[in-house]
Each structure stands twice: as structure tokens, then as C-alpha cells.
């Protein structure tokens, strides 16, 4: 899947704790595959949980950006950072 794109291999999903596998499986159902950053975060379960908590908090508690514009803002920031969709 990511072969040749990164120098650090992603984690083997089957070796992860149940809670991390559930999150990655949910991403697979919603987006067709787990999100790349989370495959790397999962190499350290504590870091994975912290990153997940941060994004969850940002999605739930962001009041300055209306919910209808968050996805658009997310894509714009990703574009500025050179992320391809």
C-alpha cells in the first residue's frame, strides 16, 4: 500500500490493541483505507491515542469555525501543506 512512499514502514494492523484496530477499521469503512498518518501514529499506541483525542476535541469543540465549513478549511490547510487528495 505505502511501499516506496515512506522510509518508515507503517505498523501491521493485526498486531495492534483492540481499540486502535477499531479506529483503523472505522477509517477503512468511511474512507476505503486507514488514514496514512494513523498507521504511523499506531507504532506508539500512546501517541496514537493522544493524536486521536486531539482531533476529536478539535472537531467537537471548535466554535470559531462553523461545522459546515470545517471540511473545507481542513482541505485548504492540507493544500497549503502540500497534501494531495
HUKATA-V754685 format. One record per backbone hydrogen bond with DSSP energy under -0.5 kcal/mol. NH is the residue of the N-H (numbers start at 1). CO is the residue of the C=O. E is the energy in kcal/mol with one decimal. If there is no record, write none. Layout:
# HUKATA-V754685
((NH CO E) (NH CO E))
This chain:
# HUKATA-V754685
((5 2 -2.6) (6 2 -0.8) (9 7 -0.6) (11 39 -1.6) (13 11 -0.7) (15 12 -1.8) (16 13 -1.6) (21 17 -2.1) (22 18 -2.3) (23 19 -1.6) (24 20 -2.3) (25 21 -2.5) (26 22 -2.3) (27 23 -2.2) (28 24 -2.1) (29 25 -2.2) (30 26 -2.4) (31 27 -3.1) (32 28 -1.8) (33 27 -0.6) (38 35 -0.7) (39 35 -1.2) (39 36 -0.8) (40 36 -1.2) (40 37 -0.5) (41 37 -2.8) (42 38 -1.9) (43 40 -1.5) (44 41 -2.1) (47 44 -0.6) (48 41 -0.6) (48 44 -2.3) (49 45 -2.5) (50 46 -2.0) (51 47 -2.8) (52 48 -2.6) (53 49 -2.4) (54 50 -2.3) (55 51 -2.4) (56 52 -2.4) (57 53 -2.5) (58 54 -2.4) (59 55 -2.1) (60 56 -2.2) (61 57 -2.8) (62 58 -0.8) (63 61 -0.7) (66 64 -0.5) (69 66 -2.0) (70 66 -0.8) (70 67 -0.6) (71 67 -0.5) (73 69 -2.5) (74 70 -2.7) (75 71 -2.2) (76 72 -2.1) (77 73 -2.5) (78 74 -2.3) (79 75 -2.4) (80 76 -2.3) (81 77 -1.7) (82 79 -1.7) (83 78 -2.9))
